[in-house]
């Protein structure tokens, strides 16, 4: 009994109307182990295997990790450094001169991961820069390529409308980029980065992306400056708009330290802040590790991917800020359950079993487990307890009862999983459009954002859900980016075990394209979806709540491009992710 119930929440909710008003102690709902055994799995069922390697992170190792940056002892130094930087921003903002120094400072603060300390100051800086230098063509015509490109990107990232026409004068009479631009490597690099904050139908930026990519690659052969060369290589690997902020901060701090014009105060603040945040993240991970151990899913359900640490990595990619520690702890549980239940539908469960499980989740009734096989009972009760506990936490913290909304989100996810299982068992090959329409849900991003919004917001539930309707397009585009990036990293292994066709195969089946042509098409889809997402992000800039939720969704898309960039770092290749875990969660900066 302990193996199933050791992680039980102090309270459970039944799905009867009366019990939604009354909290039922979990001791009254104990299920004896011999009862769990009542419904055996079908002896003749042929079980597939994902052939996933075991976790490389043991519970004892995770619990043994420590940081000397835990607690408040470093806070006085942090505050001193913050005040020094705040003064620096204020003094520079008073000067109405060339804005390049201020724009570079803002960009450095963002890339170093410390801009969240100076949101008001940065807002004032960018407001002044926009109205003094970028509001009209008369103001921007005097700016050089580098200043136009850097300002364009930074201002667009903060919701200012700077049109692509700012770059019209760098084109010649034939519409091609002027040849002398190639000599301005920094300007070319910033134009390249600017091209990735474009929206649909911005042909100048599309051409700029191709032009700068080509010439930056060629420039690497002749650049002697090691710092500049590393910046270009880094950008060509993944553009800044697509980078996970926390991952970028770690990389950029190390790159910034090598700069000849490095500011020691900024560097010290960035390193100290990184290490203090890392200590918070480590405690979040250890908390989540204790929850995972209590579920016993890793031992009772050995066919699952035991990827707790990798799942937690997604949470700091989603939101790494210190005040969101409860969110990360909750999200890590949600990520782990998504990964596990995905394996039930994708790999282990028979069609009949996953149909039963989907129905049980839809009813959200503890008595539903009677009809499930033993392993699914463990899975369902674990999900049931954990989501009820999350709902209870929200109820006690905010007064809002969000359980019905959370359970509907899980039912929607399971139905999307079920459709893919039905495709697999029937041998059906969906079109790419059919696949993406279902994959938007089955990739689980809508469910994750539902948890984020319902658990962290203090807005009344109905008002919150109405607000979320405004973010529907952003959520969809982020989900598609996540799905397509996941497919590029995992489809080879999944096809070997005979899974339902993914986006690459759907396009190949539909058009007769080669595998390489299909991969290129999917990459183009990702780029075009980013353009749509960029436009949607700018439309909610005035709503702080929606801005935060959409940023989380955007970061999930970024995390997919990061986790699956080299290989399947989430499933088959945990070794690929190991260095990132050590860098982001274990080893402090010195």
SEMI-454237 format. One line per field, with one value per residue (C-alpha): residue number from 1; x, y, z. Coordinates in nm, 4 decimals. Layout:
n <- [NUM, ...]
east <- [X, ...]
north <- [Y, ...]
up <- [Z, ...]
REM end
This chain:
n <- [1, 2, 3, 4, 5, 6, 7, 8, 9, 10, 11, 12, 13, 14, 15, 16, 17, 18, 19, 20, 21, 22, 23, 24, 25, 26, 27, 28, 29, 30, 31, 32, 33, 34, 35, 36, 37, 38, 39, 40, 41, 42, 43, 44, 45, 46, 47, 48, 49, 50, 51, 52, 53, 54, 55, 56, 57, 58, 59, 60, 61, 62, 63, 64, 65, 66, 67, 68, 69, 70, 71, 72, 73, 74, 75, 76, 77, 78, 79, 80, 81, 82, 83, 84, 85, 86, 87, 88, 89, 90, 91, 92, 93, 94, 95, 96, 97, 98, 99, 100, 101, 102, 103, 104, 105, 106, 107, 108, 109, 110, 111, 112, 113, 114, 115, 116, 117, 118, 119, 120, 121, 122, 123, 124, 125, 126, 127, 128, 129, 130, 131, 132, 133, 134, 135, 136, 137, 138, 139, 140, 141, 142, 143, 144, 145, 146, 147, 148, 149, 150, 151, 152, 153, 154, 155, 156, 157, 158, 159, 160, 161, 162, 163, 164, 165, 166, 167, 168, 169, 170, 171, 172, 173, 174, 175, 176, 177, 178, 179, 180, 181, 182, 183, 184, 185, 186, 187, 188, 189, 190, 191, 192, 193, 194, 195, 196, 197, 198, 199, 200, 201, 202, 203, 204, 205, 206, 207, 208, 209, 210, 211, 212, 213, 214, 215, 216, 217, 218, 219, 220, 221, 222, 223, 224, 225, 226, 227, 228, 229, 230, 231, 232, 233, 234, 235, 236, 237, 238, 239, 240, 241, 242, 243, 244, 245, 246, 247, 248, 249, 250, 251, 252, 253, 254, 255, 256, 257, 258, 259, 260, 261, 262, 263, 264, 265, 266, 267, 268, 269, 270, 271, 272, 273, 274, 275, 276, 277, 278, 279, 280, 281, 282, 283, 284, 285, 286, 287, 288, 289, 290, 291, 292, 293, 294, 295, 296, 297, 298, 299, 300, 301, 302, 303, 304, 305, 306, 307, 308, 309, 310, 311, 312, 313, 314, 315, 316, 317, 318, 319, 320, 321, 322, 323, 324, 325, 326, 327, 328, 329, 330, 331, 332, 333, 334, 335, 336, 337, 338, 339, 340, 341, 342, 343, 344, 345, 346, 347, 348, 349, 350, 351, 352, 353, 354, 355, 356, 357, 358, 359, 360, 361, 362, 363, 364, 365, 366, 367, 368, 369, 370, 371, 372, 373, 374, 375, 376, 377, 378, 379, 380, 381, 382, 383, 384, 385, 386, 387, 388, 389, 390, 391, 392, 393, 394, 395, 396, 397, 398, 399, 400, 401, 402, 403, 404, 405, 406, 407, 408, 409, 410, 411, 412, 413, 414, 415, 416, 417, 418, 419, 420, 421, 422, 423, 424, 425, 426, 427, 428, 429, 430, 431, 432, 433, 434, 435, 436, 437, 438, 439, 440, 441, 442, 443, 444, 445, 446, 447, 448, 449, 450, 451, 452, 453, 454, 455, 456, 457, 458, 459, 460, 461, 462, 463, 464, 465, 466, 467, 468, 469, 470, 471, 472, 473, 474, 475, 476, 477, 478, 479, 480, 481, 482, 483, 484, 485, 486, 487, 488, 489, 490, 491, 492, 493, 494, 495, 496, 497, 498, 499, 500, 501, 502, 503, 504, 505, 506, 507, 508, 509, 510, 511, 512, 513, 514, 515, 516, 517, 518, 519, 520, 521, 522, 523, 524, 525, 526, 527, 528, 529, 530, 531, 532, 533, 534, 535, 536, 537, 538, 539, 540, 541, 542, 543, 544, 545, 546, 547, 548, 549, 550, 551, 552, 553, 554, 555, 556, 557, 558, 559, 560, 561, 562, 563, 564, 565, 566, 567, 568, 569, 570, 571, 572, 573, 574, 575, 576, 577, 578, 579, 580, 581, 582, 583, 584, 585, 586, 587, 588, 589, 590]
east <- [0.0000, 0.2805, 0.4202, 0.0995, -0.0043, 0.3151, 0.2935, -0.0757, -0.1865, -0.3282, -0.6577, -0.8395, -1.1386, -1.4132, -1.6017, -1.9405, -2.1056, -2.1204, -1.7568, -1.6522, -1.7679, -1.6161, -1.2549, -1.2236, -0.9302, -0.7308, -0.7245, -1.0900, -1.0019, -0.7214, -0.7079, -0.5577, -0.2887, -0.4838, -0.7612, -0.5179, -0.4413, -0.8041, -0.7826, -0.4814, -0.3384, -0.4237, -0.1728, -0.1671, -0.1097, 0.1997, 0.3787, 0.6077, 0.9185, 1.0619, 1.4052, 1.4836, 1.8097, 1.7785, 1.8083, 2.1631, 2.0510, 1.9890, 1.7684, 2.0540, 2.2800, 2.0178, 1.9518, 2.3236, 2.3672, 2.4250, 2.5052, 2.6827, 2.4553, 2.1432, 1.9849, 2.0208, 2.3925, 2.4722, 2.1730, 2.3514, 2.6166, 2.3492, 2.1600, 2.4785, 2.5555, 2.1973, 2.2074, 2.5354, 2.3839, 2.0654, 2.2727, 2.4620, 2.1371, 1.9992, 2.3079, 2.3310, 1.9596, 1.9952, 2.2202, 2.0277, 2.3145, 2.3686, 2.1563, 2.4008, 2.5578, 2.2197, 2.0866, 2.3987, 2.3565, 1.9928, 2.0893, 2.3713, 2.1400, 1.8915, 2.1474, 2.3238, 1.9902, 1.9662, 1.7259, 1.4393, 1.5957, 1.5635, 1.2311, 1.1157, 1.4526, 1.4688, 1.1115, 1.2002, 1.5179, 1.3417, 1.0559, 1.3028, 1.5020, 1.1934, 1.0448, 1.3801, 1.5274, 1.2879, 0.9349, 0.9447, 1.1543, 1.2881, 1.4469, 1.5861, 1.7377, 2.0466, 2.1186, 2.3776, 2.3124, 2.4224, 2.2098, 1.9063, 1.9382, 2.0026, 1.7290, 1.4829, 1.5286, 1.5301, 1.2351, 1.0265, 1.1021, 0.9453, 0.6343, 0.7254, 0.6175, 0.9252, 0.8465, 1.0744, 1.0991, 1.3687, 1.6021, 1.4898, 1.7922, 2.0375, 1.8965, 2.0229, 1.8048, 1.7647, 1.6393, 1.9616, 2.1606, 2.4406, 2.7806, 2.9609, 2.7383, 2.9497, 3.2345, 3.0247, 3.0356, 2.8718, 2.5958, 2.5501, 2.5266, 2.2649, 2.0713, 2.0756, 1.9340, 1.6787, 1.5491, 1.4234, 1.1775, 1.0005, 0.6335, 0.4671, 0.5034, 0.8173, 1.0202, 1.3048, 1.3705, 1.3395, 1.6012, 1.8141, 1.8112, 1.9392, 2.1926, 2.3416, 2.3461, 2.5501, 2.8004, 2.8383, 2.9270, 3.1875, 3.3233, 3.4125, 3.7031, 3.8739, 3.7815, 4.0750, 3.8703, 3.7899, 3.5027, 3.3333, 3.3837, 3.2155, 2.9213, 2.8674, 2.8967, 2.6580, 2.4022, 2.4203, 2.3609, 2.0423, 1.9308, 1.8794, 1.5008, 1.4861, 1.7217, 1.6113, 1.6845, 1.8477, 2.0664, 2.1639, 2.2536, 2.4995, 2.6643, 2.6708, 2.8190, 3.1178, 3.1433, 3.0993, 3.3882, 3.6233, 3.5151, 3.7720, 3.5012, 3.3523, 3.2001, 3.3189, 3.0091, 2.7745, 2.9821, 2.9908, 2.6161, 2.5424, 2.7541, 2.6202, 2.2601, 2.3124, 2.4503, 2.1764, 1.9075, 2.0839, 2.0646, 1.6876, 1.6492, 1.8478, 1.6118, 1.3170, 1.4720, 1.5337, 1.1726, 1.0468, 1.2804, 1.1221, 0.7770, 0.8889, 1.0390, 0.7142, 0.5124, 0.7178, 0.6416, 1.0064, 1.0007, 0.6354, 0.6101, 0.9538, 0.8508, 0.8275, 1.1013, 1.2537, 1.3441, 1.2787, 1.5882, 1.5287, 1.1653, 1.2801, 1.5145, 1.2055, 1.0700, 1.3702, 1.3531, 0.9889, 1.0452, 1.3663, 1.2801, 1.3117, 0.9510, 0.8215, 0.9629, 0.6143, 0.5341, 0.8471, 0.7734, 0.4204, 0.5255, 0.7957, 0.5290, 0.3074, 0.5955, 0.6853, 0.3259, 0.2901, 0.6054, 0.4874, 0.1308, 0.2580, 0.4580, 0.1445, -0.0369, 0.2608, 0.4407, 0.2932, -0.0855, -0.3160, -0.5859, -0.8549, -0.6558, -0.5902, -0.9580, -1.0443, -0.7863, -0.9177, -1.2707, -1.1488, -0.9736, -1.2905, -1.4971, -1.2304, -1.3761, -1.1544, -1.3922, -1.2973, -0.9819, -1.1809, -1.1921, -0.8258, -0.5302, -0.2920, -0.0277, -0.2963, -0.4423, -0.1082, -0.0874, -0.4416, -0.4234, -0.0906, -0.2370, -0.5582, -0.3811, -0.1291, -0.3805, -0.6196, -0.3342, -0.2497, -0.6165, -0.6197, -0.3069, -0.4691, -0.7923, -0.6146, -0.3806, -0.6230, -0.9743, -1.0349, -1.1401, -0.9828, -1.0080, -1.2819, -1.0686, -0.7546, -0.9303, -1.0861, -0.7396, -0.6099, -0.9087, -0.8314, -0.4709, -0.5679, -0.8179, -0.5419, -0.3148, -0.5986, -0.6475, -0.2794, -0.3116, -0.6146, -0.4179, -0.1367, -0.3551, -0.5569, -0.2521, -0.4008, -0.1638, -0.2878, -0.2243, 0.0129, -0.2842, -0.4684, -0.1558, -0.0835, -0.4445, -0.4239, -0.0539, -0.1297, -0.3044, -0.1016, 0.2263, 0.0677, 0.1592, -0.2059, -0.2368, 0.0850, -0.0245, -0.3636, -0.1829, 0.0426, -0.2459, -0.4857, -0.2292, -0.0359, -0.3019, -0.5018, -0.7623, -1.1066, -1.1265, -1.3929, -1.2220, -0.8923, -1.0369, -1.1826, -0.8395, -0.6813, -0.9047, -0.7050, -0.3909, -0.5342, -0.3329, -0.0096, -0.0648, -0.1309, 0.1796, 0.4018, 0.2599, 0.3281, 0.6886, 0.7278, 0.5733, 0.7797, 1.1077, 1.0278, 0.9564, 1.2878, 1.4729, 1.2735, 1.1102, 1.3972, 1.3837, 1.0038, 0.9765, 1.2077, 0.9539, 0.6667, 0.4968, 0.2309, 0.3878, 0.5216, 0.5325, 0.8327, 0.6675, 0.3290, 0.4834, 0.6751, 0.3601, 0.1541, 0.3950, 0.6438, 0.9271, 1.2570, 1.3405, 1.5834, 1.3277, 1.0683, 1.3092, 1.3771, 1.0033, 0.9461, 1.2259, 1.0574, 0.7298, 0.9030, 1.0408, 0.7020, 0.5244, 0.7707, 0.6683, 0.3053, 0.4006, 0.6069, 0.3009, 0.0738, 0.3247, 0.3257, -0.0544, -0.0781, 0.2074, -0.0295, -0.1545, 0.1028, -0.0793, -0.1052, 0.2485, 0.3789, 0.1684, 0.2639, 0.6292, 0.6064, 0.4523, 0.7200, 0.9899, 0.8462, 0.8875, 1.2415, 1.3117, 1.2093, 1.4489, 1.7173, 1.6428, 1.6119, 1.8756, 2.1505, 1.9448, 1.6557, 1.7922, 1.4666, 1.4285, 1.6945, 1.9994, 2.0073, 2.3866, 2.3443, 2.1545, 2.3914, 2.6344, 2.3457, 2.2112, 2.5531, 2.5983, 2.2544, 2.1737, 2.4895, 2.8099, 2.8175, 2.9948, 3.3353]
north <- [0.0000, 0.2393, 0.2175, 0.3586, 0.6043, 0.7289, 1.0527, 1.1085, 1.4653, 1.5536, 1.6027, 1.4512, 1.5692, 1.3424, 1.4507, 1.4570, 1.7965, 1.7776, 1.6918, 1.9953, 2.1900, 1.9546, 1.8470, 1.4756, 1.3409, 1.0972, 0.8375, 0.7655, 0.6756, 0.4266, 0.1400, -0.1898, -0.3393, -0.6615, -0.4503, -0.2871, -0.6332, -0.7133, -0.6217, -0.7880, -0.6800, -0.9009, -1.1830, -1.1959, -0.8227, -0.7423, -0.4567, -0.2285, -0.0775, 0.2699, 0.1257, 0.4331, 0.4311, 0.4593, 0.7910, 0.9097, 1.1065, 0.9013, 1.0249, 1.0151, 1.2143, 1.4835, 1.5109, 1.5399, 1.8501, 2.1769, 2.5406, 2.7983, 3.0616, 2.9368, 3.1816, 3.5553, 3.5989, 3.7216, 3.9559, 4.2714, 4.2471, 4.1835, 4.4958, 4.7055, 4.5927, 4.6509, 5.0085, 5.0699, 4.9456, 5.1436, 5.4591, 5.3727, 5.3414, 5.6652, 5.8704, 5.7379, 5.7974, 6.1647, 6.2226, 6.2764, 6.1693, 5.8732, 5.5919, 5.3116, 5.2978, 5.2691, 5.0116, 4.8015, 4.8292, 4.7160, 4.4310, 4.3260, 4.3328, 4.1111, 3.8628, 3.8485, 3.7468, 4.0401, 4.2766, 4.1627, 4.3729, 4.6896, 4.6645, 5.0194, 5.1711, 4.9821, 5.0827, 5.4509, 5.4157, 5.2516, 5.5007, 5.7896, 5.6142, 5.5287, 5.8786, 6.0494, 5.8231, 5.5588, 5.6992, 5.8414, 5.8064, 6.1572, 6.0407, 5.7041, 5.8037, 5.9413, 5.6110, 5.3645, 4.9949, 4.8780, 5.1302, 5.0636, 4.6873, 4.6804, 4.9350, 4.7567, 4.4253, 4.5562, 4.7905, 4.5235, 4.2801, 4.5348, 4.5914, 4.9056, 4.9168, 4.9828, 4.9034, 4.7086, 5.0208, 5.1430, 4.9271, 5.0547, 5.2801, 4.9904, 4.8522, 4.9609, 5.0527, 4.6851, 4.5903, 4.4168, 4.4964, 4.7440, 4.5790, 4.7950, 4.6549, 4.3408, 4.5407, 4.6261, 4.2868, 4.4053, 4.5716, 4.2560, 4.0470, 4.2777, 4.2828, 3.9029, 3.8983, 4.1670, 3.9532, 3.6948, 3.9346, 3.9748, 3.9046, 3.7707, 3.9553, 4.1455, 4.0740, 4.3102, 4.1156, 3.7804, 3.8919, 4.0350, 3.6969, 3.5196, 3.7926, 3.8146, 3.4381, 3.3896, 3.6663, 3.5963, 3.2359, 3.3566, 3.6133, 3.3448, 3.2412, 3.5792, 3.7164, 3.7283, 3.8617, 3.5502, 3.7161, 3.8397, 3.5033, 3.3247, 3.5694, 3.5001, 3.1217, 3.1280, 3.3371, 3.1206, 2.8115, 2.9471, 3.3112, 3.5141, 3.5354, 3.1550, 3.1110, 3.0019, 3.3069, 3.1096, 2.9125, 3.2325, 3.3992, 3.1235, 3.1374, 3.5164, 3.5711, 3.3626, 3.5435, 3.8869, 3.8240, 3.8034, 4.1367, 4.4163, 4.6697, 4.4444, 4.6287, 4.4608, 4.5665, 4.4111, 4.0945, 4.0545, 4.1144, 3.8667, 3.5925, 3.6482, 3.6599, 3.3454, 3.1566, 3.2737, 3.1738, 2.8417, 2.7738, 2.8353, 2.6098, 2.3357, 2.3416, 2.3269, 2.0223, 1.8446, 1.9109, 1.7676, 1.4684, 1.3803, 1.3961, 1.1732, 0.9154, 0.8970, 0.8255, 0.5073, 0.5465, 0.4915, 0.1450, 0.0422, 0.1554, 0.0652, 0.1203, 0.4962, 0.7467, 0.8277, 1.1846, 1.3891, 1.6106, 1.6678, 1.7530, 1.9991, 2.1594, 2.2530, 2.4459, 2.6769, 2.7254, 2.8243, 3.0722, 3.0978, 3.3997, 3.3586, 3.4431, 3.1587, 2.8767, 2.7343, 2.7431, 2.5458, 2.2839, 2.2410, 2.2444, 1.9834, 1.7457, 1.8231, 1.7715, 1.4384, 1.3157, 1.4283, 1.2385, 0.9275, 0.9238, 0.9916, 0.6677, 0.4808, 0.5882, 0.5831, 0.2692, 0.0413, 0.0574, -0.1431, 0.0481, -0.0872, 0.0144, 0.3722, 0.4086, 0.3049, 0.5415, 0.8321, 0.7645, 0.7452, 1.0818, 1.2287, 1.1075, 1.2061, 0.9606, 0.7549, 0.4602, 0.4606, 0.2685, -0.0527, -0.1172, -0.0390, -0.2794, -0.2649, -0.0393, 0.2076, 0.2161, 0.3359, 0.5890, 0.7199, 0.7495, 0.9303, 1.1770, 1.2117, 1.2865, 1.5266, 1.7376, 1.7451, 1.8627, 2.1384, 2.2440, 2.2394, 2.4559, 2.7108, 2.7052, 2.7781, 3.0389, 3.2310, 3.1180, 2.9952, 2.6346, 2.5471, 2.1662, 2.1406, 2.3454, 2.1435, 1.8096, 1.9231, 2.0142, 1.6665, 1.5066, 1.7101, 1.5931, 1.2291, 1.2522, 1.3893, 1.1034, 0.8588, 0.9863, 0.9211, 0.5737, 0.5040, 0.6190, 0.3835, 0.0775, 0.1305, 0.2064, 0.5428, 0.8006, 1.1523, 1.4487, 1.7098, 1.9389, 1.6640, 1.5770, 1.9357, 2.0014, 1.7173, 1.7667, 2.1208, 1.9548, 1.6345, 1.8217, 1.9354, 2.3054, 2.4203, 2.2021, 2.3421, 2.7014, 2.6213, 2.5111, 2.8165, 3.0599, 2.8938, 2.8328, 3.1609, 3.4216, 3.6081, 3.6998, 3.5374, 3.2185, 3.3217, 3.6545, 3.4711, 3.2232, 3.5098, 3.6751, 3.3492, 3.3495, 3.6518, 3.4387, 3.1457, 3.2139, 3.2642, 2.9359, 2.7547, 2.8936, 2.8149, 2.4627, 2.4090, 2.5270, 2.2872, 2.0000, 2.0544, 2.0959, 1.7800, 1.5927, 1.6919, 1.5550, 1.2368, 1.1111, 0.8796, 0.6759, 0.6802, 0.5527, 0.2637, 0.1379, 0.1951, 0.4989, 0.7102, 0.9282, 1.2597, 1.5867, 1.4822, 1.1551, 1.3224, 1.5655, 1.2855, 1.0699, 1.3611, 1.5059, 1.2344, 1.4522, 1.3037, 1.2922, 1.5833, 1.7892, 1.7148, 1.8176, 2.1469, 2.2045, 2.1488, 2.3933, 2.6481, 2.5865, 2.6631, 2.9905, 3.0949, 3.0027, 3.2189, 3.5119, 3.4587, 3.4262, 3.7472, 3.9366, 3.7881, 3.8634, 4.2310, 4.2502, 4.1729, 4.3920, 4.6012, 4.3067, 4.2000, 3.8733, 3.7707, 3.8878, 3.6530, 3.3560, 3.4056, 3.4428, 3.1053, 2.9531, 3.1106, 2.9767, 2.6265, 2.6519, 2.7759, 2.4873, 2.2383, 2.3945, 2.3691, 2.0155, 1.8609, 2.0711, 1.8072, 1.4926, 1.3674, 1.5150, 1.4431, 1.0736, 0.8641, 1.0849, 1.2078, 1.2181, 1.5090, 1.7040, 1.6179, 1.9051, 2.1536, 2.0170, 2.0519, 2.4006, 2.5349, 2.3484, 2.2209, 2.4130, 2.7785, 3.0465, 3.1532]
up <- [0.0000, 0.0824, -0.2672, -0.4148, -0.1469, 0.0096, -0.1885, -0.1207, -0.0740, 0.2682, 0.0888, -0.2053, -0.4008, -0.5223, -0.8335, -0.6643, -0.6296, -0.2513, -0.2084, -0.4084, -0.1074, 0.1455, 0.1632, 0.2279, 0.4255, 0.2164, 0.4950, 0.4147, 0.0561, 0.1175, -0.1275, -0.0191, -0.2362, -0.2961, -0.4451, -0.6839, -0.8157, -0.9044, -1.2728, -1.4349, -1.7671, -2.0591, -2.0692, -2.4488, -2.4974, -2.6987, -2.5275, -2.7190, -2.5645, -2.6009, -2.5167, -2.3110, -2.1163, -1.7367, -1.5588, -1.4986, -1.1900, -0.8762, -0.5952, -0.3437, -0.5749, -0.6284, -0.2557, -0.1836, -0.4009, -0.2153, -0.2875, -0.0743, -0.2291, -0.0487, 0.1944, 0.2500, 0.3211, -0.0316, -0.0524, 0.0768, -0.1944, -0.4564, -0.3492, -0.3598, -0.7131, -0.8262, -0.6987, -0.8817, -1.2088, -1.1494, -1.1099, -1.4285, -1.6248, -1.4797, -1.5653, -1.9206, -1.9774, -1.8852, -2.1872, -2.5104, -2.7335, -2.9629, -2.8135, -2.9028, -2.5556, -2.3845, -2.6310, -2.5835, -2.2067, -2.2247, -2.4569, -2.2224, -1.9198, -2.1022, -2.2261, -1.8881, -1.7325, -1.4905, -1.6710, -1.4434, -1.1653, -1.3762, -1.5579, -1.4779, -1.5657, -1.8945, -1.9769, -1.9306, -2.1367, -2.4300, -2.4224, -2.4565, -2.7282, -2.9318, -2.9311, -2.9906, -3.2569, -3.3970, -3.4061, -3.7612, -4.0803, -4.0288, -3.7055, -3.8124, -4.1486, -3.9721, -3.7951, -3.9248, -3.9916, -3.6483, -3.4594, -3.6764, -3.6370, -3.2621, -3.1884, -3.4175, -3.2356, -2.8786, -2.9320, -3.1060, -2.8248, -2.5892, -2.7978, -2.9925, -3.3551, -3.5664, -3.9331, -4.1648, -4.3806, -4.1430, -4.3558, -4.6991, -4.7431, -4.7146, -5.0409, -5.3817, -5.6817, -5.7754, -5.4282, -5.3250, -5.0120, -5.0729, -5.1024, -4.8451, -4.5668, -4.5574, -4.4033, -4.0953, -3.9228, -3.5992, -3.7998, -4.0051, -3.6885, -3.5387, -3.8683, -3.8666, -3.5116, -3.6045, -3.8914, -3.6408, -3.4749, -3.8093, -3.8757, -4.1888, -4.5206, -4.4237, -4.7355, -4.6483, -4.3272, -4.5042, -4.7554, -4.4733, -4.2996, -4.6091, -4.6902, -4.3403, -4.2875, -4.6026, -4.5341, -4.1616, -4.2413, -4.4898, -4.2438, -3.9911, -4.2132, -4.1756, -3.8317, -3.5903, -3.2967, -3.0923, -2.9040, -3.2205, -3.3878, -3.0945, -3.1055, -3.4755, -3.4412, -3.1453, -3.3346, -3.6473, -3.4323, -3.2714, -3.3149, -2.9995, -3.0397, -3.0283, -2.7325, -2.3852, -2.1636, -1.8803, -2.1217, -2.2998, -1.9692, -1.8803, -2.2231, -2.2453, -1.8977, -2.0009, -2.3368, -2.1775, -1.9385, -2.2383, -2.3847, -2.3794, -2.2800, -2.0107, -1.7134, -1.3889, -1.1950, -1.4506, -1.4604, -1.0826, -1.0563, -1.3356, -1.1781, -0.8268, -0.9479, -1.1556, -0.8564, -0.6196, -0.8689, -0.9230, -0.5481, -0.5552, -0.8583, -0.6845, -0.3859, -0.6261, -0.7929, -0.4619, -0.3584, -0.6871, -0.6534, -0.3185, -0.4766, -0.7654, -0.5295, -0.3326, -0.6461, -0.7050, -1.0748, -1.1648, -0.9999, -1.0380, -1.4013, -1.5412, -1.9056, -1.8437, -1.9193, -1.5811, -1.6699, -1.3585, -1.3921, -1.7631, -1.6875, -1.4233, -1.6752, -1.8761, -1.5761, -1.5436, -1.9189, -1.8777, -1.5944, -1.3933, -1.1766, -0.7981, -0.7095, -0.9272, -0.7165, -0.6373, -1.0094, -1.0989, -0.8338, -0.9630, -1.3282, -1.2716, -1.1435, -1.4414, -1.6866, -1.5245, -1.5403, -1.9032, -2.0012, -1.8164, -1.9451, -2.2971, -2.2675, -2.1592, -2.4772, -2.7135, -2.6051, -2.3405, -2.3346, -2.5576, -2.7443, -2.5123, -2.2051, -2.3194, -2.4109, -2.0549, -1.9108, -2.1194, -1.9957, -1.6343, -1.6620, -1.8122, -1.5158, -1.2594, -1.0116, -0.7833, -0.8320, -1.2008, -1.1204, -1.0674, -1.4414, -1.5076, -1.5206, -1.2262, -1.3806, -1.4909, -1.1417, -1.0128, -1.2940, -1.2497, -0.8705, -0.8979, -1.1468, -0.9451, -0.6188, -0.7666, -0.9601, -0.6653, -0.4458, -0.6925, -0.6915, -0.3119, -0.2986, -0.5305, -0.3312, -0.0031, -0.1544, -0.3772, -0.2861, -0.6431, -0.7052, -1.0383, -1.0305, -1.2992, -1.5391, -1.4679, -1.5135, -1.8418, -1.9630, -1.8744, -2.0450, -2.3582, -2.3533, -2.3082, -2.5940, -2.8184, -2.7095, -2.7778, -3.1316, -3.2062, -3.0542, -3.2745, -3.5794, -3.4855, -3.4228, -3.7417, -3.9562, -4.0545, -4.2038, -4.1282, -4.3516, -4.2132, -4.1455, -3.9550, -3.7642, -3.6545, -3.5561, -3.3044, -3.2205, -3.1052, -2.8104, -2.7759, -2.7318, -2.4013, -2.4129, -2.3786, -2.0674, -1.9203, -1.9767, -1.8242, -1.5073, -1.5126, -1.5531, -1.3088, -1.0357, -1.0410, -1.1185, -0.8544, -1.1176, -1.0718, -1.2764, -1.5283, -1.5946, -1.6320, -1.8815, -2.0819, -2.0899, -2.2001, -2.5088, -2.6284, -2.6066, -2.8028, -3.1188, -2.9255, -2.7434, -3.0700, -3.2401, -2.9409, -2.9335, -3.3035, -3.2626, -2.9705, -3.1678, -3.4825, -3.2945, -3.0958, -3.4198, -3.5759, -3.2748, -3.2119, -3.5316, -3.6324, -3.3109, -3.3008, -3.6565, -3.5728, -3.3210, -3.5654, -3.4133, -3.5810, -3.8552, -3.7297, -3.9237, -4.1346, -4.2425, -4.2919, -4.5396, -4.7134, -4.7422, -4.8695, -5.1251, -5.2115, -5.0827, -4.9705, -4.6008, -4.6314, -4.8248, -4.5569, -4.2797, -4.4579, -4.4993, -4.1266, -4.0461, -4.2735, -4.0906, -3.7617, -3.8994, -4.0394, -3.7158, -3.5247, -3.7451, -3.6474, -3.2818, -3.2940, -3.4148, -3.1480, -2.8720, -2.9613, -2.9466, -2.5716, -2.4552, -2.2392, -2.0328, -1.7717, -1.7003, -2.0660, -2.1296, -1.8581, -1.9735, -2.3389, -2.2423, -2.0656, -2.3790, -2.5983, -2.3681, -2.3968, -2.7743, -2.7191, -2.4817, -2.7492, -2.9973, -2.7289, -2.5996, -2.9461, -3.1214, -3.1130, -3.0473, -2.8334, -2.5113, -2.3306, -2.4059, -2.5753, -2.5150, -2.1533, -2.1909, -2.4327, -2.1664, -1.8811, -1.9453, -1.9470, -1.6180, -1.4566, -1.6010, -1.5082, -1.1861, -1.0208, -1.0968, -0.9810, -1.1807, -1.0524]
REM end
